[in-house]
Amino acid sequence: MSDNLLTLSGVHTHIGAYHILHGVDLVVPRGQLTMLLGRNGAGKTTTLRTIMGLWRASQGRITFDGHDITQEATPQIAGRGIAYVPENMGIFADLTVKENMLLAARGAKNAGQMDEKRLQWIFSLFPAVEKFWNHPAGKLSGGQKQMLAVARSIVEPRELLVIDEPSKGLAPAIINNMIGAFEQLKASGVTILLVEQNINFAKRLGDSVAVMDNGVVVHAGAMKELAEDEELQHSLLGLAL
């Protein structure tokens, strides 16, 4: 069994006439939280969407748990145990929190068939999900919607979570709660690939890091090394962590 759960090798992605990814090489070690950093427009979200098959790689190879998923459709990729939380969260505003969760619980036809033990674990991570269980999801605050989006992604066991900017627009107290939840998810053995702009978030949670610029990965290594090297931070990100 490879130590890398997910590998991208020379991945190119075109969106219409635009060539966005120019040969991305990326590894996501099994059981770790990998941060994907970079300036706006570097190609981070396109990389996540290409992994999920929402945009098709025009060249290169994506391997997940030993399987080539480059040409697979999004439902097949999700069926392999990959959950995706997009930047816009993808919440169904007119449905209740419970109904949003039930949609993601593919093994359950009604709320009573959902794994109660797992639900209680999720409620311990995200108390707002339990508190607003029967409320319309559209009435939640931004932070509560983000918690619901992540909770929905883990309502069934997943091998890999792919999450795009979970702390965007959230208050510091909510961000701290989110960090605590991700720490518990890491401890449970879930592998996570996370795009993030909040540098404190990245420093506290990341095991490994990849930095993108102009559609390629320009640096990869341990998050701790990048966090301690201010000169490298400036050269890669134009700022200090």
C-alpha positions as CSV (number, residue, x, y, z in Angstrom):
1,M,0.0,0.0,0.0
2,S,1.4,3.4,-1.1
3,D,2.1,6.0,1.5
4,N,0.4,8.5,-0.9
5,L,-3.3,8.2,-1.1
6,L,-3.7,10.6,-4.0
7,T,-1.1,11.5,-6.7
8,L,-1.4,13.9,-9.6
9,S,1.3,13.5,-12.3
10,G,1.7,16.1,-15.0
11,V,-1.9,17.2,-14.9
12,H,-3.1,19.8,-17.4
13,T,-6.6,21.3,-17.4
14,H,-8.2,23.4,-20.1
15,I,-11.4,25.3,-19.4
16,G,-12.7,26.4,-22.8
17,A,-9.9,28.3,-24.5
18,Y,-8.0,28.8,-21.2
19,H,-5.1,26.6,-20.2
20,I,-5.3,26.7,-16.4
21,L,-3.2,23.8,-15.0
22,H,0.2,23.4,-16.7
23,G,1.5,20.0,-15.4
24,V,0.6,19.8,-11.8
25,D,2.6,17.2,-9.7
26,L,1.0,16.7,-6.3
27,V,1.1,14.0,-3.7
28,V,-1.3,13.7,-0.7
29,P,0.2,11.4,2.0
30,R,-2.2,8.9,3.6
31,G,-3.4,10.0,7.0
32,Q,-2.1,13.5,6.8
33,L,-3.5,17.0,6.2
34,T,-2.0,18.5,3.1
35,M,-2.3,22.2,2.6
36,L,-2.6,23.6,-0.9
37,L,-1.5,27.2,-0.8
38,G,-0.9,29.9,-3.4
39,R,-1.9,33.4,-4.6
40,N,-5.3,34.0,-6.0
41,G,-5.6,32.6,-9.5
42,A,-2.7,30.1,-9.0
43,G,-4.9,27.2,-9.9
44,K,-5.8,25.7,-6.5
45,T,-9.6,25.4,-7.0
46,T,-9.1,24.2,-10.5
47,T,-6.9,21.4,-9.1
48,L,-9.6,20.3,-6.6
49,R,-12.3,20.4,-9.3
50,T,-10.1,18.4,-11.6
51,I,-9.5,15.8,-8.9
52,M,-13.2,15.4,-8.6
53,G,-13.8,15.1,-12.3
54,L,-15.9,18.3,-12.4
55,W,-13.3,19.5,-14.9
56,R,-11.5,16.9,-16.9
57,A,-7.8,16.7,-17.1
58,S,-6.6,17.2,-20.7
59,Q,-3.3,15.6,-20.0
60,G,-1.6,13.7,-17.1
61,R,-2.7,11.2,-14.6
62,I,-4.6,11.2,-11.3
63,T,-4.3,8.1,-9.0
64,F,-6.3,7.5,-5.9
65,D,-5.6,4.5,-3.7
66,G,-3.9,2.8,-6.5
67,H,-6.7,3.4,-9.1
68,D,-6.4,5.6,-12.1
69,I,-9.4,8.0,-11.7
70,T,-8.3,10.5,-14.4
71,Q,-11.2,9.8,-16.8
72,E,-13.8,8.7,-14.2
73,A,-17.0,10.6,-13.8
74,T,-17.6,12.6,-10.6
75,P,-20.1,10.0,-9.1
76,Q,-17.6,7.2,-9.6
77,I,-14.9,9.3,-7.9
78,A,-17.1,10.1,-5.0
79,G,-18.1,6.5,-4.7
80,R,-14.4,5.6,-4.1
81,G,-14.6,7.5,-0.8
82,I,-13.7,11.1,-1.7
83,A,-15.8,13.9,-0.4
84,Y,-15.6,17.4,-1.8
85,V,-16.6,20.7,0.0
86,P,-16.5,23.5,-2.5
87,E,-15.8,27.1,-1.6
88,N,-19.5,28.0,-2.0
89,M,-20.3,25.1,0.3
90,G,-23.1,23.7,-1.9
91,I,-25.8,23.8,0.8
92,F,-29.4,23.2,-0.2
93,A,-30.9,26.3,1.4
94,D,-34.6,25.3,1.1
95,L,-33.9,21.9,2.8
96,T,-33.5,21.4,6.6
97,V,-30.1,20.6,8.1
98,K,-31.3,17.0,8.6
99,E,-32.4,16.8,4.9
100,N,-29.0,18.1,3.8
101,M,-27.3,15.4,5.9
102,L,-29.6,12.7,4.7
103,L,-28.8,13.5,1.0
104,A,-25.2,12.7,1.7
105,A,-25.9,9.5,3.6
106,R,-26.3,7.3,0.6
107,G,-26.9,4.2,2.7
108,A,-29.9,5.7,4.4
109,K,-33.4,6.2,3.0
110,N,-34.6,8.2,6.0
111,A,-33.1,9.9,9.1
112,G,-33.8,6.9,11.3
113,Q,-31.4,4.8,9.1
114,M,-28.5,7.2,9.6
115,D,-25.6,5.9,11.7
116,E,-26.6,7.2,15.1
117,K,-23.1,6.7,16.6
118,R,-21.5,8.6,13.8
119,L,-24.1,11.4,14.0
120,Q,-23.3,11.8,17.7
121,W,-19.6,12.1,16.8
122,I,-20.4,14.7,14.2
123,F,-22.6,16.6,16.7
124,S,-19.6,16.7,19.1
125,L,-17.5,18.2,16.3
126,F,-20.2,20.7,15.1
127,P,-22.8,21.4,17.8
128,A,-24.7,23.8,15.5
129,V,-25.6,20.9,13.2
130,E,-27.5,19.3,16.1
131,K,-28.9,22.6,17.4
132,F,-30.4,23.5,14.0
133,W,-31.3,20.0,12.9
134,N,-34.8,20.8,11.8
135,H,-34.2,24.4,10.6
136,P,-33.9,25.4,7.0
137,A,-30.2,25.4,6.1
138,G,-30.6,28.7,4.3
139,K,-31.3,30.4,7.6
140,L,-27.9,29.4,9.1
141,S,-25.1,31.9,9.5
142,G,-22.1,31.6,7.2
143,G,-20.1,29.8,9.9
144,Q,-22.9,27.4,10.6
145,K,-23.3,26.7,6.9
146,Q,-19.6,25.9,6.6
147,M,-19.9,23.5,9.6
148,L,-22.9,21.8,7.9
149,A,-20.9,21.5,4.7
150,V,-18.0,19.7,6.4
151,A,-20.4,17.6,8.6
152,R,-22.3,16.5,5.5
153,S,-19.0,15.4,3.8
154,I,-18.3,13.0,6.7
155,V,-21.8,11.7,7.4
156,E,-20.5,8.5,5.9
157,P,-16.8,7.3,6.4
158,R,-14.6,8.9,3.7
159,E,-11.0,8.1,2.7
160,L,-10.2,11.6,1.6
161,L,-11.8,15.0,2.2
162,V,-11.1,17.7,-0.4
163,I,-12.0,21.1,1.0
164,D,-11.8,24.5,-0.5
165,E,-11.2,27.5,1.9
166,P,-13.2,26.4,4.9
167,S,-12.3,29.4,6.9
168,K,-13.2,32.1,4.3
169,G,-15.2,34.9,5.8
170,L,-15.6,33.3,9.2
171,A,-15.1,35.0,12.6
172,P,-12.0,34.1,14.6
173,A,-14.0,32.1,17.2
174,I,-15.6,30.0,14.5
175,I,-12.3,29.4,12.8
176,N,-10.9,28.1,16.1
177,N,-13.8,25.7,16.4
178,M,-13.2,24.6,12.8
179,I,-9.5,24.0,13.6
180,G,-10.5,21.8,16.6
181,A,-12.8,19.8,14.4
182,F,-10.2,19.2,11.7
183,E,-7.7,18.2,14.4
184,Q,-10.1,15.5,15.5
185,L,-10.8,14.4,11.9
186,K,-7.0,14.0,11.4
187,A,-6.8,12.0,14.6
188,S,-9.5,9.7,13.4
189,G,-7.3,8.8,10.4
190,V,-9.0,10.7,7.6
191,T,-6.7,12.1,4.9
192,I,-7.4,15.7,4.0
193,L,-6.5,18.0,1.1
194,L,-7.3,21.6,2.0
195,V,-7.0,24.9,0.2
196,E,-6.7,27.7,2.6
197,Q,-5.8,31.4,2.6
198,N,-5.8,31.8,6.4
199,I,-2.1,31.3,7.2
200,N,-2.7,30.7,11.0
201,F,-5.1,27.9,10.0
202,A,-2.5,26.4,7.7
203,K,0.3,26.6,10.2
204,R,-1.7,25.0,13.0
205,L,-3.2,22.1,10.9
206,G,-0.9,21.3,8.0
207,D,1.4,18.3,8.0
208,S,2.6,18.7,4.4
209,V,2.2,21.6,2.0
210,A,2.2,22.3,-1.7
211,V,2.4,25.8,-3.1
212,M,1.0,26.6,-6.5
213,D,1.8,29.4,-8.9
214,N,0.7,29.9,-12.5
215,G,-0.9,26.5,-12.7
216,V,2.0,24.4,-11.4
217,V,3.2,23.2,-8.0
218,V,6.4,25.3,-7.3
219,H,7.1,23.9,-3.8
220,A,6.2,20.8,-1.8
221,G,7.4,19.6,1.6
222,A,6.7,19.7,5.3
223,M,4.4,22.5,6.5
224,K,6.7,23.0,9.5
225,E,9.7,23.8,7.3
226,L,7.8,26.4,5.3
227,A,6.4,27.9,8.5
228,E,9.9,28.4,9.9
229,D,11.5,29.8,6.7
230,E,10.5,33.4,6.2
231,E,12.6,33.9,3.1
232,L,11.0,31.0,1.4
233,Q,7.5,32.2,2.4
234,H,8.2,35.6,0.8
235,S,9.5,34.0,-2.4
236,L,6.6,31.6,-2.8
237,L,3.7,33.6,-1.4
238,G,4.8,37.2,-1.2
239,L,4.2,37.3,2.5
240,A,5.4,36.0,5.8
241,L,3.5,33.4,7.7
